[in-house]
Amino acid sequence: MSRIKVNQERLLDVIKKPLITEKAALAVEKFEVVQNATKIEIRQAIEELFPGRKVQKVRTVYVPSHEKRLGTKQGRTQSSKKAIVTLDGEPLEDLIGA
């Protein structure tokens, strides 16, 4: 697999925040990422954030916006993109607080 070189400053902006759930703590790590991030950029960003860990698989999910209502006010939620990352070894203790 050829390695595509990505700008290091862009890699720091790819990952927005980790999404912590009980299910994610058991098997895979979930992250909210910028919408125009590619799987290759996500893989490189995770490997740079957590040195010594190898990424096995990256899956992405686009979450569209939906209508929301609070009283008489109507609006829409923001759309987002999630990355489901499978890592070698144990789950990341840094994220689950162990």
N, C-alpha and C positions, 0 to 999 in steps of 0.2 A: 504494500500500500504506500503510495507516494505521499510525502508530507507536504502539505500546502502551507506556505509561510504566511502568517497573519500578523498584522500590526499589533505590537504588544499593548499599546494604549487601548486599542479596540477590545482586546481580550479582558481588560479590567472592567470594561463597561458592559460586557455581554451578560454576566450573571447579576440579576437584580437582588434576589434574596432566596434563601432556602425555604422550602415549604415543609414544615415539620408536622407529620401525622404519625399515629401509632403504626400504621401499616408501612409507611416509608421508613420508619426506624428499624424495621425487621429485615427488609430485603434490599431495597433500592433507595437512592437519594433523589429527591425532587427539588427542582429549582425553578423559579420564575426568571425568564430570560427576556431580552429585548426581542421584538417581533421579527426583526430582519436578521436574526442570528441563524447561522447554518449549523448543522450537526458537527462539522469539523471544527468550527470556532468554539462551540460549546465543549467539545472534547478537550481541546487545547487549553481552554480557560480553566476547566476543572483540574486537569493535570498540573497546571501551573499553580493554582490555589492550594492544592494538596499534594506536595511533592512526595514521591515514593509510592503513590497510588496510581494504578493503571485503570483506564476506563475500558470496560468490555463492550458496552452497548449504549447508544444514545437514542432515545425515542422522543419525539416532540408531539405536543398536542396544542392546537390552536383553540382557544376558548373565546367564542364570539361574545359581543356585548348583548345584554338583554334589558328589557324595560323594567324599571323600578319605580315604585310609587311610595311616597311618604306623605300621608295626609292628602292635601290637594295638589301637591307638587309632583310632577312627573319628570322622569329623566331616563337616562340609560347608564348602565355600568360601563366601565372601560373594558375593552377586549384585551386579552393577554395571551402569552405563549408560555407553556410549561415544558420543561425538559425532564424526562425521567431517565436517570443515569444509573447504570449498573456498574459497580466497581468490583475489582478483585478484592477478596478478603472480607473482613468484618465491616459492618456499617461504620460510618464516621462518628466517632465519639465526640468530636468537636461540635457537631450539630445537635446531637441528642442530649448533651449535657451530662454524660456519664464520666 
